[in-house]
Amino acid sequence: MDQCACPRDASGQIRRPKDQLALVGCEKRRKGKTVTVITGLDPVASGLGAILSKLKSACAAGGTISEGRIEIQGEHRQRVVAILLDLGYPSKQAGG
């Protein structure tokens, strides 16, 4: 078990992608800018940096990790949900 490379959360428990539900929503920012926000992923077990990189290149937009959630500039909910499903993360759109 010590040599297991399974993704683990901060407490050491195994957190596989299929066990993390990603919620994908949009927020309005100042000056009317829209940001796609992904929440529900474990920041330690998920490798948010790698996911962010894939999402930024697929959406051709900027993005960041803030407070344990991924933010992508623009409205890309449907595309982000499809990419997360391909990566093995169950995901759904949140909000209207």
Biotite code that builds the C-alpha atoms (Angstrom):
import biotite.structure as struc

atoms = struc.array([
    struc.Atom([0.000, 0.000, 0.000], chain_id="A", res_id=1, res_name="MET", atom_name="CA", element="C"),
    struc.Atom([2.950, 2.355, 0.567], chain_id="A", res_id=2, res_name="ASP", atom_name="CA", element="C"),
    struc.Atom([3.884, 2.169, -3.125], chain_id="A", res_id=3, res_name="GLN", atom_name="CA", element="C"),
    struc.Atom([0.354, 2.912, -4.345], chain_id="A", res_id=4, res_name="CYS", atom_name="CA", element="C"),
    struc.Atom([0.245, 5.948, -6.641], chain_id="A", res_id=5, res_name="ALA", atom_name="CA", element="C"),
    struc.Atom([-3.504, 6.538, -6.321], chain_id="A", res_id=6, res_name="CYS", atom_name="CA", element="C"),
    struc.Atom([-4.497, 10.196, -5.937], chain_id="A", res_id=7, res_name="PRO", atom_name="CA", element="C"),
    struc.Atom([-5.010, 11.105, -2.288], chain_id="A", res_id=8, res_name="ARG", atom_name="CA", element="C"),
    struc.Atom([-6.518, 14.082, -0.506], chain_id="A", res_id=9, res_name="ASP", atom_name="CA", element="C"),
    struc.Atom([-4.808, 16.056, 2.265], chain_id="A", res_id=10, res_name="ALA", atom_name="CA", element="C"),
    struc.Atom([-5.817, 13.513, 4.932], chain_id="A", res_id=11, res_name="SER", atom_name="CA", element="C"),
    struc.Atom([-4.345, 10.597, 2.952], chain_id="A", res_id=12, res_name="GLY", atom_name="CA", element="C"),
    struc.Atom([-7.642, 9.075, 1.826], chain_id="A", res_id=13, res_name="GLN", atom_name="CA", element="C"),
    struc.Atom([-7.844, 7.842, -1.778], chain_id="A", res_id=14, res_name="ILE", atom_name="CA", element="C"),
    struc.Atom([-9.885, 10.247, -3.984], chain_id="A", res_id=15, res_name="ARG", atom_name="CA", element="C"),
    struc.Atom([-10.300, 8.923, -7.507], chain_id="A", res_id=16, res_name="ARG", atom_name="CA", element="C"),
    struc.Atom([-11.666, 11.200, -10.234], chain_id="A", res_id=17, res_name="PRO", atom_name="CA", element="C"),
    struc.Atom([-14.918, 9.244, -10.443], chain_id="A", res_id=18, res_name="LYS", atom_name="CA", element="C"),
    struc.Atom([-15.562, 10.004, -6.739], chain_id="A", res_id=19, res_name="ASP", atom_name="CA", element="C"),
    struc.Atom([-15.413, 13.795, -7.201], chain_id="A", res_id=20, res_name="GLN", atom_name="CA", element="C"),
    struc.Atom([-18.445, 15.611, -8.611], chain_id="A", res_id=21, res_name="LEU", atom_name="CA", element="C"),
    struc.Atom([-17.423, 18.762, -10.467], chain_id="A", res_id=22, res_name="ALA", atom_name="CA", element="C"),
    struc.Atom([-19.972, 21.577, -10.599], chain_id="A", res_id=23, res_name="LEU", atom_name="CA", element="C"),
    struc.Atom([-19.506, 23.968, -13.514], chain_id="A", res_id=24, res_name="VAL", atom_name="CA", element="C"),
    struc.Atom([-21.159, 27.362, -13.289], chain_id="A", res_id=25, res_name="GLY", atom_name="CA", element="C"),
    struc.Atom([-20.747, 30.951, -14.438], chain_id="A", res_id=26, res_name="CYS", atom_name="CA", element="C"),
    struc.Atom([-20.306, 34.178, -12.513], chain_id="A", res_id=27, res_name="GLU", atom_name="CA", element="C"),
    struc.Atom([-20.555, 37.773, -13.617], chain_id="A", res_id=28, res_name="LYS", atom_name="CA", element="C"),
    struc.Atom([-17.604, 39.926, -12.660], chain_id="A", res_id=29, res_name="ARG", atom_name="CA", element="C"),
    struc.Atom([-17.036, 43.637, -12.720], chain_id="A", res_id=30, res_name="ARG", atom_name="CA", element="C"),
    struc.Atom([-17.660, 45.425, -15.994], chain_id="A", res_id=31, res_name="LYS", atom_name="CA", element="C"),
    struc.Atom([-19.937, 42.571, -17.121], chain_id="A", res_id=32, res_name="GLY", atom_name="CA", element="C"),
    struc.Atom([-17.202, 39.980, -17.650], chain_id="A", res_id=33, res_name="LYS", atom_name="CA", element="C"),
    struc.Atom([-18.262, 36.321, -17.395], chain_id="A", res_id=34, res_name="THR", atom_name="CA", element="C"),
    struc.Atom([-16.118, 33.644, -15.740], chain_id="A", res_id=35, res_name="VAL", atom_name="CA", element="C"),
    struc.Atom([-16.692, 29.872, -15.832], chain_id="A", res_id=36, res_name="THR", atom_name="CA", element="C"),
    struc.Atom([-16.099, 28.404, -12.358], chain_id="A", res_id=37, res_name="VAL", atom_name="CA", element="C"),
    struc.Atom([-15.392, 24.733, -11.559], chain_id="A", res_id=38, res_name="ILE", atom_name="CA", element="C"),
    struc.Atom([-15.903, 23.645, -7.944], chain_id="A", res_id=39, res_name="THR", atom_name="CA", element="C"),
    struc.Atom([-16.081, 20.315, -6.134], chain_id="A", res_id=40, res_name="GLY", atom_name="CA", element="C"),
    struc.Atom([-12.668, 18.966, -7.119], chain_id="A", res_id=41, res_name="LEU", atom_name="CA", element="C"),
    struc.Atom([-10.215, 18.066, -4.369], chain_id="A", res_id=42, res_name="ASP", atom_name="CA", element="C"),
    struc.Atom([-7.264, 20.481, -4.764], chain_id="A", res_id=43, res_name="PRO", atom_name="CA", element="C"),
    struc.Atom([-4.704, 17.940, -3.522], chain_id="A", res_id=44, res_name="VAL", atom_name="CA", element="C"),
    struc.Atom([-5.890, 14.750, -5.239], chain_id="A", res_id=45, res_name="ALA", atom_name="CA", element="C"),
    struc.Atom([-6.971, 16.251, -8.562], chain_id="A", res_id=46, res_name="SER", atom_name="CA", element="C"),
    struc.Atom([-3.906, 18.057, -9.808], chain_id="A", res_id=47, res_name="GLY", atom_name="CA", element="C"),
    struc.Atom([-5.796, 21.275, -10.508], chain_id="A", res_id=48, res_name="LEU", atom_name="CA", element="C"),
    struc.Atom([-2.838, 22.759, -12.384], chain_id="A", res_id=49, res_name="GLY", atom_name="CA", element="C"),
    struc.Atom([-2.905, 20.047, -15.046], chain_id="A", res_id=50, res_name="ALA", atom_name="CA", element="C"),
    struc.Atom([-6.691, 20.291, -15.410], chain_id="A", res_id=51, res_name="ILE", atom_name="CA", element="C"),
    struc.Atom([-6.443, 24.082, -15.693], chain_id="A", res_id=52, res_name="LEU", atom_name="CA", element="C"),
    struc.Atom([-3.847, 23.777, -18.431], chain_id="A", res_id=53, res_name="SER", atom_name="CA", element="C"),
    struc.Atom([-6.042, 21.428, -20.484], chain_id="A", res_id=54, res_name="LYS", atom_name="CA", element="C"),
    struc.Atom([-9.112, 23.626, -20.050], chain_id="A", res_id=55, res_name="LEU", atom_name="CA", element="C"),
    struc.Atom([-7.264, 26.808, -20.999], chain_id="A", res_id=56, res_name="LYS", atom_name="CA", element="C"),
    struc.Atom([-5.933, 25.311, -24.217], chain_id="A", res_id=57, res_name="SER", atom_name="CA", element="C"),
    struc.Atom([-9.265, 23.706, -25.147], chain_id="A", res_id=58, res_name="ALA", atom_name="CA", element="C"),
    struc.Atom([-11.238, 26.903, -24.509], chain_id="A", res_id=59, res_name="CYS", atom_name="CA", element="C"),
    struc.Atom([-8.554, 29.248, -25.897], chain_id="A", res_id=60, res_name="ALA", atom_name="CA", element="C"),
    struc.Atom([-8.977, 31.422, -22.820], chain_id="A", res_id=61, res_name="ALA", atom_name="CA", element="C"),
    struc.Atom([-7.089, 32.504, -19.732], chain_id="A", res_id=62, res_name="GLY", atom_name="CA", element="C"),
    struc.Atom([-7.703, 31.056, -16.327], chain_id="A", res_id=63, res_name="GLY", atom_name="CA", element="C"),
    struc.Atom([-6.491, 30.634, -12.781], chain_id="A", res_id=64, res_name="THR", atom_name="CA", element="C"),
    struc.Atom([-6.878, 28.609, -9.606], chain_id="A", res_id=65, res_name="ILE", atom_name="CA", element="C"),
    struc.Atom([-8.407, 30.658, -6.820], chain_id="A", res_id=66, res_name="SER", atom_name="CA", element="C"),
    struc.Atom([-9.497, 29.424, -3.385], chain_id="A", res_id=67, res_name="GLU", atom_name="CA", element="C"),
    struc.Atom([-9.426, 25.772, -4.470], chain_id="A", res_id=68, res_name="GLY", atom_name="CA", element="C"),
    struc.Atom([-11.546, 26.283, -7.575], chain_id="A", res_id=69, res_name="ARG", atom_name="CA", element="C"),
    struc.Atom([-10.724, 26.687, -11.257], chain_id="A", res_id=70, res_name="ILE", atom_name="CA", element="C"),
    struc.Atom([-11.758, 29.855, -13.080], chain_id="A", res_id=71, res_name="GLU", atom_name="CA", element="C"),
    struc.Atom([-11.757, 30.154, -16.887], chain_id="A", res_id=72, res_name="ILE", atom_name="CA", element="C"),
    struc.Atom([-12.387, 33.489, -18.587], chain_id="A", res_id=73, res_name="GLN", atom_name="CA", element="C"),
    struc.Atom([-15.590, 33.543, -20.621], chain_id="A", res_id=74, res_name="GLY", atom_name="CA", element="C"),
    struc.Atom([-18.699, 31.351, -20.802], chain_id="A", res_id=75, res_name="GLU", atom_name="CA", element="C"),
    struc.Atom([-17.535, 27.785, -21.546], chain_id="A", res_id=76, res_name="HIS", atom_name="CA", element="C"),
    struc.Atom([-19.804, 25.609, -19.382], chain_id="A", res_id=77, res_name="ARG", atom_name="CA", element="C"),
    struc.Atom([-20.752, 23.008, -22.001], chain_id="A", res_id=78, res_name="GLN", atom_name="CA", element="C"),
    struc.Atom([-17.210, 22.617, -23.297], chain_id="A", res_id=79, res_name="ARG", atom_name="CA", element="C"),
    struc.Atom([-15.758, 22.338, -19.770], chain_id="A", res_id=80, res_name="VAL", atom_name="CA", element="C"),
    struc.Atom([-18.319, 19.693, -18.746], chain_id="A", res_id=81, res_name="VAL", atom_name="CA", element="C"),
    struc.Atom([-17.435, 17.622, -21.829], chain_id="A", res_id=82, res_name="ALA", atom_name="CA", element="C"),
    struc.Atom([-13.689, 17.873, -21.132], chain_id="A", res_id=83, res_name="ILE", atom_name="CA", element="C"),
    struc.Atom([-14.098, 16.931, -17.465], chain_id="A", res_id=84, res_name="LEU", atom_name="CA", element="C"),
    struc.Atom([-16.209, 13.908, -18.443], chain_id="A", res_id=85, res_name="LEU", atom_name="CA", element="C"),
    struc.Atom([-13.433, 12.834, -20.834], chain_id="A", res_id=86, res_name="ASP", atom_name="CA", element="C"),
    struc.Atom([-10.934, 13.129, -17.974], chain_id="A", res_id=87, res_name="LEU", atom_name="CA", element="C"),
    struc.Atom([-13.083, 10.833, -15.805], chain_id="A", res_id=88, res_name="GLY", atom_name="CA", element="C"),
    struc.Atom([-14.648, 13.451, -13.519], chain_id="A", res_id=89, res_name="TYR", atom_name="CA", element="C"),
    struc.Atom([-18.439, 13.273, -13.240], chain_id="A", res_id=90, res_name="PRO", atom_name="CA", element="C"),
    struc.Atom([-19.631, 16.817, -13.827], chain_id="A", res_id=91, res_name="SER", atom_name="CA", element="C"),
    struc.Atom([-22.748, 18.818, -14.392], chain_id="A", res_id=92, res_name="LYS", atom_name="CA", element="C"),
    struc.Atom([-23.746, 22.387, -15.087], chain_id="A", res_id=93, res_name="GLN", atom_name="CA", element="C"),
    struc.Atom([-24.758, 24.443, -12.089], chain_id="A", res_id=94, res_name="ALA", atom_name="CA", element="C"),
    struc.Atom([-26.919, 27.537, -12.235], chain_id="A", res_id=95, res_name="GLY", atom_name="CA", element="C"),
    struc.Atom([-28.968, 28.861, -15.117], chain_id="A", res_id=96, res_name="GLY", atom_name="CA", element="C"),
])
